Amino acid sequence: MEADQKSTRANAPVAEVVFTVTEEDGRYVARWDDPSGKGGITSQSESWEGLEEMLWEAVLSHFDDEKVPTSLRYVFLRA
C-alpha cells in the first residue's frame, strides 16, 4: 500500500466501534482497543442503560469531531 493511501485511511472516519461486554461482579464492563494504537475505551455500570450512555460519552471524547463513529456494536462474552 502506498503512503498516500495509508494517510487517507488513517484520516477516514470510523464507521463503527465494537465493544466486548462481560458481566463481572454484577456489573456490565465494556472494552474497546483502538486499532491505531491510541489507547481505547473501558467503562462499567450496574445497568445496561447506564453503560450505553457512558460509552457514547467516552466515544465522543475519544474521537475528533469529524471521526466520530456513526454506530456502536456490542459483543457479549460469557465466562
C-alpha distances in whole Angstrom, upper triangle without the diagonal:
4,7,8,6,7,10,11,11,13,15,16,19,20,21,23,24,25,28,30,34,37,40,42,45,46,43,40,37,33,30,26,24,21,18,17,19,22,25,26,29,32,35,38,41,45,44,41,42,42,38,37,38,37,33,33,34,32,29,30,31,27,25,25,27,24,22,25,24,27,28,28,29,31,31,34,35,38,39
4,6,5,6,9,10,11,13,15,16,19,21,23,25,26,28,30,32,36,39,43,44,47,48,45,42,39,35,32,28,26,22,19,18,20,22,26,27,30,33,37,40,43,46,46,43,43,43,40,38,39,38,35,34,35,33,30,31,31,28,25,25,27,24,22,25,25,28,29,30,31,33,33,37,37,41,42
4,5,5,6,9,10,11,13,14,18,19,22,24,25,27,30,32,35,38,42,43,46,47,44,40,37,34,31,27,24,21,18,16,18,20,23,25,28,32,35,38,42,45,44,42,42,42,39,37,38,36,33,32,33,31,28,28,28,25,23,22,24,22,20,24,24,27,28,29,30,33,33,37,37,41,42
4,5,5,6,9,10,11,12,16,18,21,23,24,27,30,32,36,39,42,43,47,47,44,41,38,34,31,27,25,21,19,17,20,21,24,26,28,32,35,39,41,45,44,41,41,41,38,36,37,35,32,31,32,30,27,27,27,25,22,21,22,19,18,22,23,25,27,28,30,32,33,37,38,41,43
4,5,5,6,9,10,11,14,16,18,20,22,24,27,29,33,36,40,41,45,45,42,38,36,32,29,25,23,20,17,15,19,20,23,24,27,30,33,37,39,43,42,39,39,39,36,34,35,34,30,29,31,29,25,26,27,24,21,20,22,19,17,21,21,23,24,26,27,30,30,34,35,39,40
4,5,5,6,9,10,13,15,17,19,20,22,25,27,31,34,37,38,42,42,39,36,33,29,26,22,20,17,14,12,15,16,20,21,24,27,30,34,37,40,40,37,37,37,34,32,33,32,28,28,29,26,23,24,24,21,19,18,21,18,16,19,19,22,23,24,25,28,28,32,33,36,38
4,5,5,6,9,12,14,17,19,20,23,25,28,31,34,38,39,42,43,39,36,33,29,26,23,20,17,15,12,15,16,19,21,24,27,30,34,37,40,39,37,37,36,33,32,32,31,28,27,27,25,22,22,23,20,17,16,18,15,14,18,18,21,23,24,26,28,29,33,34,38,39
4,5,5,6,10,12,15,17,19,22,25,28,31,34,37,39,42,42,39,36,33,29,27,23,21,17,16,13,17,17,21,21,24,27,30,34,36,40,39,36,35,35,33,30,31,30,27,25,26,25,21,21,22,20,16,15,17,14,13,16,17,19,21,23,24,27,28,32,33,37,39
4,5,5,9,10,12,15,16,18,21,24,27,31,34,36,39,39,36,32,30,26,23,20,18,14,12,11,15,15,18,19,21,25,27,31,33,37,36,33,33,33,30,28,29,28,24,23,25,23,19,20,21,18,15,15,17,14,12,15,14,17,19,20,21,24,25,29,30,34,35
4,6,8,9,13,15,15,18,20,23,26,29,33,34,37,38,34,31,28,24,22,18,16,12,11,8,12,12,15,16,19,22,25,29,32,35,34,32,32,31,28,26,27,26,23,22,23,20,17,18,18,15,13,13,15,13,10,13,14,17,19,19,21,23,25,28,29,33,34
4,7,9,12,15,16,19,21,24,27,31,34,35,39,38,35,32,29,25,23,19,18,14,13,11,14,14,17,17,19,23,26,29,32,35,34,32,31,31,28,26,26,25,22,21,21,20,17,16,17,14,11,10,12,9,8,12,13,15,18,19,21,24,26,29,31,35,36
4,6,9,12,14,17,20,23,26,29,33,34,38,37,34,30,28,24,22,18,18,14,13,12,16,15,18,18,19,23,25,28,31,34,33,30,29,29,27,24,25,24,21,19,21,19,16,16,17,15,12,11,12,9,7,10,10,13,15,17,19,22,24,27,29,33,35
4,6,9,11,14,17,21,23,27,30,32,35,34,31,27,25,22,20,16,16,13,13,12,16,15,17,16,17,21,22,26,28,31,29,27,26,26,24,21,21,21,18,16,17,16,13,13,15,13,9,9,9,7,4,7,7,9,12,13,16,19,21,25,27,31,33
4,6,7,11,14,17,20,23,27,28,32,31,28,24,22,18,17,13,13,11,11,11,14,14,15,14,14,18,20,23,25,28,27,24,23,23,21,18,19,19,15,14,16,15,11,12,14,12,9,10,11,9,6,7,5,8,9,10,12,16,18,21,23,27,29
4,7,10,13,17,19,23,26,28,32,31,27,24,22,18,17,14,15,13,13,14,17,17,18,16,16,19,20,23,25,28,26,23,22,23,20,17,19,19,16,14,17,16,12,13,16,14,12,13,13,11,8,8,5,6,7,9,11,14,16,20,22,26,29
4,6,10,13,16,19,22,25,28,27,24,20,19,15,14,11,13,12,12,14,17,16,16,14,14,16,17,20,21,24,22,19,19,20,17,14,16,16,13,12,15,14,11,13,15,13,12,14,14,14,10,9,5,6,5,6,7,10,13,16,19,22,25
4,6,10,13,16,19,21,25,24,21,17,15,11,10,8,9,9,10,13,14,14,13,10,10,12,14,16,19,21,20,17,18,18,15,13,14,14,10,10,13,12,9,12,14,11,11,14,15,15,11,9,7,9,7,5,6,9,11,14,16,20,22
4,7,10,13,16,19,22,22,19,15,13,10,9,7,9,10,11,14,15,16,14,11,11,12,13,15,17,20,19,16,17,17,14,12,15,15,11,12,15,13,11,15,16,14,14,18,19,19,15,13,10,12,9,6,5,6,7,10,13,16,19
4,6,10,13,15,19,18,15,12,9,6,5,5,8,10,12,15,16,16,14,10,9,9,10,12,14,17,16,13,15,15,11,11,13,13,9,11,14,12,11,15,16,14,15,19,20,21,17,15,13,14,11,7,6,5,6,8,10,14,16
4,7,10,13,16,16,14,10,8,5,5,7,10,13,14,17,17,18,15,12,11,10,11,12,14,16,16,13,16,16,12,12,16,15,12,15,17,15,14,18,19,17,19,22,24,24,21,19,16,18,14,11,9,6,5,6,7,10,12
4,7,10,13,13,10,7,5,4,7,9,13,16,18,21,20,20,17,14,12,10,10,9,11,13,12,10,13,13,10,11,14,13,11,14,17,15,15,19,20,19,20,24,25,26,23,20,18,19,16,12,10,6,6,5,6,9,11
4,6,10,10,8,6,5,7,9,12,15,18,20,23,22,23,19,16,14,11,11,10,11,12,12,11,15,15,12,13,17,15,14,18,19,18,19,22,23,21,24,27,29,30,27,24,22,23,19,16,14,10,9,6,5,6,8
4,7,6,5,5,6,9,12,15,18,21,24,27,26,25,22,19,16,13,12,9,10,9,11,10,14,14,12,14,17,16,15,19,20,19,21,24,24,24,26,30,31,32,29,27,25,25,22,18,16,13,12,9,8,8,8
4,5,5,6,7,10,13,16,19,22,25,27,26,26,22,19,17,13,12,9,10,10,12,13,16,15,13,16,19,17,17,21,22,20,22,25,25,24,27,31,32,34,31,28,27,28,25,21,19,16,15,12,11,10,9
4,6,8,10,13,16,20,22,26,28,31,29,29,25,22,20,16,14,11,11,9,12,14,17,16,15,18,20,19,19,23,23,22,24,27,27,27,30,33,35,37,34,31,30,31,28,24,23,19,18,15,14,13,12
4,7,10,13,16,20,23,26,29,31,30,29,26,23,20,16,14,10,9,7,9,11,14,13,13,16,18,17,18,21,22,21,24,26,26,27,29,33,34,36,33,30,29,29,26,22,21,18,18,14,14,13,13
4,6,10,13,17,20,23,26,28,27,26,23,19,16,13,10,7,5,4,7,9,12,10,9,13,15,13,14,18,18,18,20,23,23,23,26,29,30,32,29,26,25,26,23,19,18,15,15,13,13,13,13
4,7,10,14,17,20,23,25,24,24,20,17,14,11,8,5,5,6,7,7,10,9,7,10,12,11,11,15,16,15,17,20,20,20,23,26,27,29,26,23,22,22,19,16,15,11,12,10,11,11,13
4,7,10,14,17,19,22,21,20,17,14,11,7,6,4,7,9,10,10,12,11,8,10,13,11,10,14,15,13,15,18,18,18,20,24,25,27,24,21,20,21,18,15,14,11,11,10,10,12,13
4,7,10,13,16,19,18,17,14,11,8,6,5,6,9,12,12,10,13,12,8,9,12,10,8,12,13,11,12,16,16,15,17,21,22,24,21,18,17,18,15,11,11,8,9,9,10,13,14
4,7,10,13,15,14,14,11,8,6,4,7,9,12,15,16,14,16,15,11,12,14,12,9,13,14,11,12,15,15,13,16,19,21,22,19,17,16,18,15,12,11,10,10,11,11,14,15
4,6,9,12,11,11,9,5,5,6,9,12,15,18,19,17,18,17,13,13,15,13,10,12,14,11,10,14,14,11,13,17,19,20,16,14,13,16,14,11,10,10,11,12,13,17,18
4,6,9,8,8,6,4,7,9,12,15,19,22,22,20,22,20,17,17,19,16,13,15,16,13,12,15,15,11,13,16,19,20,16,15,14,17,16,13,14,13,14,16,16,19,20
4,5,6,6,6,5,8,11,14,18,21,24,24,22,23,22,19,18,19,17,14,15,16,13,11,14,13,10,10,13,16,16,13,13,12,16,15,13,14,15,16,18,19,22,23
4,5,7,8,8,11,14,18,21,24,27,27,25,26,25,22,21,23,21,17,18,19,16,14,17,17,13,13,16,18,18,14,15,14,17,17,15,16,16,17,20,20,23,24
4,6,8,9,13,16,19,23,26,30,30,28,28,27,24,23,24,22,19,19,20,17,15,17,16,12,12,14,17,16,13,15,15,18,18,17,18,20,20,23,23,27,28
4,6,8,12,15,18,22,25,29,29,27,28,27,24,23,24,22,19,20,20,17,15,18,16,13,13,15,19,19,16,17,17,21,20,19,20,20,21,23,23,26,27
4,7,10,13,17,20,24,27,28,26,27,25,22,22,22,19,17,18,17,14,13,15,13,9,10,13,16,17,14,15,16,19,19,18,20,20,21,24,24,27,28
4,7,10,13,17,20,24,25,23,24,22,19,19,20,17,15,16,16,12,12,14,12,9,11,14,17,19,16,15,16,20,19,17,18,18,19,21,21,24,25
4,7,10,14,17,21,21,20,21,19,16,16,17,14,11,13,13,10,9,12,11,8,10,14,17,18,15,14,14,17,16,14,15,15,16,18,18,21,22
4,7,10,14,17,18,16,17,15,12,12,13,10,8,10,10,7,8,11,10,8,11,14,17,18,15,14,13,16,15,12,13,13,15,16,17,20,21
4,7,11,14,15,14,16,13,10,12,13,10,8,12,12,9,10,13,13,11,14,18,20,22,19,17,16,19,17,14,14,13,14,14,15,17,18
4,7,11,12,11,12,10,7,9,10,7,7,10,10,8,11,14,13,13,16,19,21,23,20,18,17,19,17,14,14,13,14,14,15,17,18
4,7,9,9,11,8,6,9,11,8,9,12,13,11,14,17,16,16,19,23,24,26,24,21,20,21,19,15,16,13,15,14,14,16,17
4,5,7,8,6,5,9,10,8,10,13,13,13,16,18,18,19,22,25,26,28,26,22,22,22,20,17,17,14,16,15,16,17,18
4,7,9,7,8,11,12,12,13,16,17,17,19,21,22,23,25,29,29,31,29,26,25,25,22,19,19,16,17,15,17,17,17
4,5,5,6,9,10,11,12,15,16,16,18,20,21,22,25,28,28,30,28,24,23,23,20,17,17,15,16,14,16,17,19
4,5,5,6,9,10,11,13,14,15,16,19,20,21,23,26,26,27,25,22,20,20,17,14,13,11,13,12,15,16,18
4,5,5,6,9,10,11,13,14,16,17,19,20,22,25,24,26,24,21,19,19,16,14,14,13,16,15,18,19,22
4,6,5,6,9,10,11,12,14,16,17,18,20,23,23,25,24,20,19,19,17,15,16,14,17,16,19,20,22
4,5,5,6,9,10,10,12,14,15,16,18,22,22,24,22,18,17,18,15,12,13,11,14,13,15,17,19
4,5,5,6,9,10,11,12,14,15,17,20,19,21,19,16,14,14,12,9,10,10,13,13,16,19,21
4,5,5,6,9,10,11,13,14,16,19,18,20,19,15,15,15,13,11,13,13,17,17,20,22,24
4,6,5,6,9,10,11,12,15,17,18,20,18,15,15,16,14,12,14,14,17,17,19,21,23
4,5,5,6,9,10,10,12,15,16,18,16,12,12,13,11,9,11,11,14,15,17,20,22
4,5,5,6,9,10,11,14,13,15,14,10,10,10,9,8,11,12,16,17,20,23,25
4,6,5,6,9,10,13,13,16,14,11,12,13,13,12,15,16,19,20,23,25,27
4,5,5,6,9,12,13,15,14,11,12,14,13,12,14,15,18,19,21,24,25
4,5,5,6,9,10,12,10,7,8,10,10,9,12,14,17,19,21,24,26
4,6,6,8,8,10,9,6,9,11,11,11,15,17,20,22,24,28,29
4,6,8,9,12,11,9,12,14,15,14,17,19,22,23,25,28,30
4,7,9,12,10,8,10,14,14,13,16,18,20,22,24,27,28
4,6,8,6,5,8,12,13,13,16,18,21,23,25,29,30
4,6,5,6,10,13,15,16,19,22,24,27,29,33,34
4,6,6,9,11,14,16,19,22,25,28,30,34,36
4,6,9,11,14,16,19,23,25,28,31,34,37
4,6,9,12,13,16,19,22,25,27,31,33
4,7,9,10,14,17,20,23,25,29,31
4,6,7,11,14,17,20,22,26,29
4,7,10,14,17,20,23,27,29
4,7,10,13,16,20,23,26
4,7,10,13,16,19,22
4,7,10,13,16,19
4,6,10,13,16
4,6,10,13
4,7,10
4,7
4
